[in-house]
Amino acid sequence: MKLISMMSKKMRVFSMIFLGVLVGFVSFTIVFYSAVNDMKRNMAQSDSSAESVIPQSDGHHFRNEALRDINFNNHGKEMGFSTAEEYELAAASVIDDPDALHKTDPDSGYDIYYLESTNEYVEVATWGFITEFFSPEEGREYFDNK
């Protein structure tokens, strides 16, 4: 009876370890698959003949609605936007504005846009999503020092 009890305990331990490894593998697979799909979508959106890796205006979005809403709550309301969608469209219009100053952040590789006439600052990650949109208190100096 003791032998059966010991084997049963070993089987429970083995099962728990196996289950942990299996959950880790599935989680990794999901994250990897999602990243690959994001890269494929960004590559399909970008124009292969353009110098910029940023997709055209239909691709200027925050990575997801949750991140957009967080940014909207942090900056959009104080900028005078009434909805998160309006806030996101305004960020995209800064990116598309030919008068917007543009440079690449040497540390992150992000594209940075600044529209001096409206004091609007936008950061776009290397994968093409908007990460920041706000009006810096320092104005153009903020853009210049990035």
Backbone as CSV, one residue per row, in Angstrom:
resi,resn,N_x,N_y,N_z,CA_x,CA_y,CA_z,C_x,C_y,C_z
1,MET,0.813,-1.183,0.000,0.000,0.000,0.000,0.866,1.260,0.000
2,LYS,1.970,1.206,0.754,2.876,2.340,0.823,3.498,2.624,-0.547
3,LEU,3.819,1.549,-1.297,4.399,1.683,-2.631,3.423,2.388,-3.573
4,ILE,2.159,2.047,-3.498,1.138,2.681,-4.342,1.004,4.152,-3.964
5,SER,1.053,4.436,-2.688,0.954,5.818,-2.223,2.134,6.645,-2.715
6,MET,3.351,6.081,-2.670,4.535,6.787,-3.148,4.452,7.022,-4.653
7,MET,4.013,6.021,-5.400,3.889,6.169,-6.855,2.828,7.216,-7.180
8,SER,1.759,7.205,-6.420,0.700,8.167,-6.643,1.218,9.587,-6.405
9,LYS,2.025,9.788,-5.371,2.593,11.093,-5.075,3.554,11.529,-6.186
10,LYS,4.378,10.593,-6.656,5.301,10.903,-7.751,4.542,11.247,-9.024
11,MET,3.454,10.563,-9.273,2.654,10.844,-10.463,2.020,12.237,-10.378
12,ARG,1.573,12.630,-9.169,1.004,13.957,-9.002,2.060,15.027,-9.254
13,VAL,3.257,14.827,-8.723,4.353,15.773,-8.935,4.694,15.844,-10.423
14,PHE,4.831,14.692,-11.046,5.135,14.647,-12.479,4.037,15.339,-13.278
15,SER,2.786,15.085,-12.914,1.663,15.696,-13.634,1.691,17.212,-13.500
16,MET,1.999,17.701,-12.301,2.057,19.143,-12.088,3.189,19.781,-12.908
17,ILE,4.336,19.139,-12.923,5.465,19.647,-13.705,5.125,19.633,-15.181
18,PHE,4.565,18.534,-15.650,4.185,18.406,-17.055,3.161,19.471,-17.430
19,LEU,2.172,19.680,-16.577,1.150,20.672,-16.833,1.764,22.081,-16.893
20,GLY,2.704,22.378,-15.989,3.371,23.669,-15.993,4.150,23.903,-17.279
21,VAL,4.878,22.894,-17.717,5.637,22.994,-18.969,4.691,23.175,-20.143
22,LEU,3.596,22.447,-20.150,2.626,22.532,-21.241,1.998,23.932,-21.302
23,VAL,1.604,24.476,-20.161,1.026,25.821,-20.120,2.052,26.849,-20.597
24,GLY,3.300,26.717,-20.174,4.348,27.628,-20.622,4.542,27.563,-22.127
25,PHE,4.542,26.364,-22.674,4.715,26.190,-24.118,3.550,26.812,-24.884
26,VAL,2.337,26.579,-24.429,1.163,27.139,-25.096,1.194,28.661,-25.029
27,SER,1.550,29.212,-23.873,1.636,30.670,-23.726,2.669,31.248,-24.686
28,PHE,3.838,30.633,-24.747,4.888,31.084,-25.661,4.394,31.035,-27.102
29,THR,3.737,29.956,-27.467,3.243,29.790,-28.834,2.246,30.884,-29.193
30,ILE,1.356,31.209,-28.278,0.360,32.255,-28.529,1.037,33.607,-28.721
31,VAL,1.974,33.944,-27.847,2.685,35.227,-27.945,3.483,35.290,-29.248
32,PHE,4.170,34.211,-29.583,4.968,34.165,-30.806,4.070,34.316,-32.030
33,TYR,2.957,33.600,-32.070,2.030,33.662,-33.193,1.472,35.075,-33.349
34,SER,1.132,35.718,-32.222,0.615,37.079,-32.255,1.663,38.049,-32.805
35,ALA,2.915,37.904,-32.368,3.984,38.783,-32.842,4.220,38.600,-34.344
36,VAL,4.195,37.374,-34.802,4.387,37.101,-36.230,3.251,37.732,-37.040
37,ASN,2.016,37.606,-36.558,0.887,38.210,-37.267,0.984,39.730,-37.286
38,ASP,1.431,40.341,-36.186,1.623,41.791,-36.158,2.662,42.211,-37.197
39,MET,3.753,41.473,-37.272,4.801,41.806,-38.252,4.276,41.655,-39.670
40,LYS,3.528,40.595,-39.933,2.974,40.392,-41.278,2.024,41.518,-41.645
41,ARG,1.170,41.917,-40.699,0.210,42.987,-40.959,0.941,44.303,-41.235
42,ASN,1.965,44.600,-40.447,2.723,45.839,-40.659,3.464,45.835,-41.973
43,MET,4.011,44.687,-42.343,4.722,44.604,-43.616,3.760,44.775,-44.782
44,ALA,2.558,44.225,-44.653,1.571,44.355,-45.722,1.089,45.784,-45.858
45,GLN,1.025,46.523,-44.747,0.541,47.893,-44.780,1.574,48.875,-45.309
46,SER,2.858,48.568,-45.111,3.879,49.536,-45.515,4.081,49.503,-47.024
47,ASP,4.431,50.636,-47.558,4.681,50.762,-48.988,6.146,50.433,-49.231
48,SER,6.406,49.383,-50.001,7.786,48.928,-50.185,8.651,49.957,-50.902
49,SER,8.044,50.880,-51.645,8.852,51.873,-52.356,9.131,53.111,-51.512
50,ALA,8.478,53.252,-50.373,8.672,54.441,-49.531,9.882,54.259,-48.635
51,GLU,10.521,55.391,-48.278,11.656,55.334,-47.373,11.216,55.042,-45.956
52,SER,10.041,55.504,-45.585,9.542,55.334,-44.227,8.941,53.944,-44.053
53,VAL,9.127,53.364,-42.878,8.522,52.065,-42.595,7.138,52.230,-41.982
54,ILE,6.674,53.458,-41.835,5.374,53.725,-41.246,4.298,53.517,-42.308
55,PRO,3.245,52.742,-41.985,2.163,52.548,-42.942,1.445,53.868,-43.241
56,GLN,0.702,53.891,-44.336,-0.056,55.088,-44.698,-1.137,55.333,-43.655
57,SER,-1.896,56.411,-43.816,-2.757,56.900,-42.745,-3.732,55.870,-42.200
58,ASP,-4.151,54.880,-42.978,-5.058,53.888,-42.417,-4.343,52.993,-41.406
59,GLY,-3.036,53.093,-41.302,-2.284,52.289,-40.361,-1.830,53.047,-39.134
60,HIS,-2.158,54.327,-39.012,-1.724,55.125,-37.865,-2.711,54.956,-36.721
61,HIS,-2.414,53.996,-35.882,-3.280,53.699,-34.751,-2.422,53.345,-33.547
62,PHE,-3.031,53.402,-32.374,-2.392,52.838,-31.195,-2.446,51.321,-31.342
63,ARG,-1.595,50.624,-30.638,-1.515,49.162,-30.766,-2.852,48.492,-30.486
64,ASN,-3.597,49.015,-29.533,-4.922,48.471,-29.245,-5.764,49.553,-28.578
65,GLU,-7.041,49.268,-28.422,-7.949,50.261,-27.846,-7.592,50.594,-26.403
66,ALA,-7.132,49.611,-25.650,-6.783,49.860,-24.244,-5.661,50.883,-24.138
67,LEU,-4.608,50.738,-24.944,-3.501,51.699,-24.916,-3.950,53.068,-25.408
68,ARG,-4.804,53.065,-26.430,-5.337,54.336,-26.926,-6.125,55.034,-25.826
69,ASP,-6.967,54.279,-25.133,-7.805,54.861,-24.085,-6.971,55.382,-22.916
70,ILE,-5.904,54.669,-22.561,-5.010,55.136,-21.495,-4.383,56.467,-21.891
71,ASN,-3.867,56.541,-23.124,-3.258,57.780,-23.600,-4.288,58.901,-23.686
72,PHE,-5.482,58.564,-24.138,-6.543,59.563,-24.224,-6.857,60.123,-22.837
73,ASN,-6.960,59.252,-21.858,-7.261,59.711,-20.494,-6.110,60.535,-19.912
74,ASN,-4.881,60.201,-20.272,-3.723,60.947,-19.766,-3.514,62.285,-20.464
75,HIS,-3.826,62.352,-21.766,-3.495,63.547,-22.537,-4.655,64.109,-23.368
76,GLY,-5.467,63.244,-23.912,-6.479,63.663,-24.882,-7.513,64.623,-24.355
77,LYS,-7.976,64.363,-23.145,-9.002,65.245,-22.574,-8.457,66.648,-22.351
78,GLU,-7.227,66.729,-21.842,-6.636,68.053,-21.609,-6.309,68.768,-22.919
79,MET,-6.203,68.002,-24.010,-5.956,68.611,-25.318,-7.263,69.067,-25.976
80,GLY,-8.388,68.732,-25.356,-9.679,69.193,-25.865,-10.441,68.191,-26.708
81,PHE,-9.980,66.951,-26.786,-10.690,65.939,-27.567,-11.800,65.326,-26.715
82,SER,-12.937,65.060,-27.353,-14.053,64.519,-26.594,-14.130,62.996,-26.641
83,THR,-13.495,62.366,-27.626,-13.508,60.904,-27.691,-12.104,60.382,-27.991
84,ALA,-11.881,59.126,-27.633,-10.594,58.490,-27.903,-10.376,58.331,-29.408
85,GLU,-11.440,58.103,-30.143,-11.333,57.947,-31.597,-10.884,59.260,-32.243
86,GLU,-11.475,60.363,-31.791,-11.093,61.687,-32.291,-9.622,61.975,-31.975
87,TYR,-9.210,61.608,-30.784,-7.823,61.777,-30.332,-6.866,60.992,-31.240
88,GLU,-7.216,59.754,-31.546,-6.374,58.914,-32.401,-6.287,59.469,-33.827
89,LEU,-7.406,59.937,-34.347,-7.407,60.532,-35.693,-6.546,61.795,-35.746
90,ALA,-6.569,62.571,-34.682,-5.742,63.782,-34.634,-4.262,63.420,-34.630
91,ALA,-3.904,62.365,-33.906,-2.505,61.913,-33.893,-2.082,61.490,-35.303
92,ALA,-2.961,60.760,-35.982,-2.659,60.321,-37.349,-2.508,61.525,-38.289
93,SER,-3.298,62.561,-38.064,-3.203,63.729,-38.945,-1.887,64.478,-38.742
94,VAL,-1.339,64.448,-37.529,-0.021,65.066,-37.301,1.032,64.313,-38.118
95,ILE,0.961,62.997,-38.082,1.921,62.162,-38.810,1.852,62.442,-40.311
96,ASP,0.629,62.624,-40.820,0.432,62.841,-42.254,0.639,64.290,-42.694
97,ASP,0.759,65.202,-41.744,0.881,66.626,-42.082,2.272,66.919,-42.647
98,PRO,2.339,67.465,-43.861,3.654,67.762,-44.453,4.426,68.838,-43.694
99,ASP,3.749,69.627,-42.871,4.427,70.662,-42.089,5.007,70.123,-40.782
100,ALA,4.698,68.887,-40.446,5.197,68.306,-39.192,6.698,68.043,-39.300
101,LEU,7.404,68.412,-38.255,8.831,68.100,-38.176,8.947,66.604,-37.889
102,HIS,9.986,65.980,-38.403,10.140,64.540,-38.223,11.592,64.201,-37.951
103,LYS,11.793,63.264,-37.045,13.125,62.704,-36.831,12.968,61.333,-36.202
104,THR,14.071,60.609,-36.150,14.078,59.282,-35.536,14.855,59.347,-34.238
105,ASP,14.250,58.830,-33.182,14.925,58.805,-31.877,16.086,57.827,-31.968
106,PRO,17.322,58.281,-31.713,18.482,57.398,-31.860,18.506,56.244,-30.846
107,ASP,17.864,56.426,-29.702,17.867,55.370,-28.689,16.838,54.282,-28.978
108,SER,15.615,54.690,-29.283,14.537,53.709,-29.457,14.279,53.350,-30.912
109,GLY,14.682,54.213,-31.839,14.378,53.988,-33.252,12.972,54.458,-33.620
110,TYR,12.236,55.035,-32.642,10.877,55.510,-32.889,10.905,56.736,-33.793
111,ASP,9.883,56.866,-34.632,9.686,58.077,-35.420,8.993,59.092,-34.533
112,ILE,9.481,60.321,-34.564,8.928,61.382,-33.742,8.459,62.502,-34.664
113,TYR,7.236,62.954,-34.438,6.645,64.026,-35.227,6.251,65.159,-34.293
114,TYR,6.460,66.382,-34.763,6.054,67.533,-33.978,5.471,68.581,-34.915
115,LEU,4.258,69.017,-34.620,3.601,70.048,-35.408,3.621,71.331,-34.586
116,GLU,4.492,72.247,-35.013,4.728,73.462,-34.239,3.493,74.349,-34.148
117,SER,2.708,74.416,-35.209,1.548,75.316,-35.230,0.492,74.939,-34.189
118,THR,0.426,73.662,-33.820,-0.560,73.214,-32.829,0.085,72.673,-31.554
119,ASN,1.432,72.653,-31.516,2.182,72.106,-30.383,1.751,70.667,-30.084
120,GLU,1.738,69.835,-31.129,1.345,68.431,-30.970,2.545,67.532,-31.269
121,TYR,2.760,66.578,-30.403,3.918,65.686,-30.448,3.414,64.246,-30.542
122,VAL,3.964,63.487,-31.489,3.551,62.093,-31.682,4.788,61.215,-31.788
123,GLU,4.764,60.088,-31.095,5.804,59.066,-31.244,5.173,57.843,-31.878
124,VAL,5.906,57.256,-32.837,5.445,56.054,-33.518,6.528,54.993,-33.365
125,ALA,6.145,53.849,-32.808,7.096,52.759,-32.580,7.589,52.187,-33.899
126,THR,8.684,51.466,-33.830,9.290,50.907,-35.043,8.347,49.943,-35.756
127,TRP,7.391,49.377,-35.052,6.447,48.445,-35.692,5.242,49.168,-36.261
128,GLY,5.204,50.514,-36.152,4.179,51.292,-36.836,3.021,51.782,-36.000
129,PHE,2.996,51.497,-34.720,1.887,51.934,-33.879,2.224,53.234,-33.146
130,ILE,1.215,54.071,-32.954,1.378,55.293,-32.173,1.571,54.896,-30.715
131,THR,2.574,55.486,-30.064,2.801,55.193,-28.651,2.526,56.397,-27.764
132,GLU,2.664,57.598,-28.303,2.448,58.830,-27.535,1.833,59.890,-28.429
133,PHE,0.937,60.688,-27.845,0.402,61.858,-28.525,-0.005,62.847,-27.437
134,PHE,0.669,64.000,-27.407,0.371,65.008,-26.403,0.934,66.352,-26.833
135,SER,0.619,67.375,-26.058,1.152,68.728,-26.272,2.185,68.999,-25.183
136,PRO,3.470,68.967,-25.531,4.493,69.174,-24.496,4.499,70.609,-23.977
137,GLU,4.670,70.735,-22.678,4.729,72.066,-22.067,5.894,72.878,-22.622
138,GLU,6.999,72.191,-22.942,8.201,72.863,-23.430,8.116,73.220,-24.911
139,GLY,7.057,72.793,-25.588,6.893,73.090,-27.008,7.971,72.421,-27.862
140,ARG,8.460,73.164,-28.824,9.437,72.610,-29.761,10.715,72.158,-29.056
141,GLU,11.059,72.791,-27.980,12.263,72.407,-27.229,12.204,70.930,-26.823
142,TYR,11.012,70.452,-26.482,10.834,69.043,-26.122,11.217,68.149,-27.305
143,PHE,10.708,68.504,-28.495,11.024,67.753,-29.718,12.528,67.817,-30.000
144,ASP,13.106,69.001,-29.915,14.530,69.184,-30.220,15.431,68.379,-29.294
145,ASN,15.005,68.228,-28.030,15.837,67.516,-27.050,15.640,66.002,-27.052
146,LYS,14.740,65.511,-27.846,14.518,64.071,-27.891,15.613,63.384,-28.669
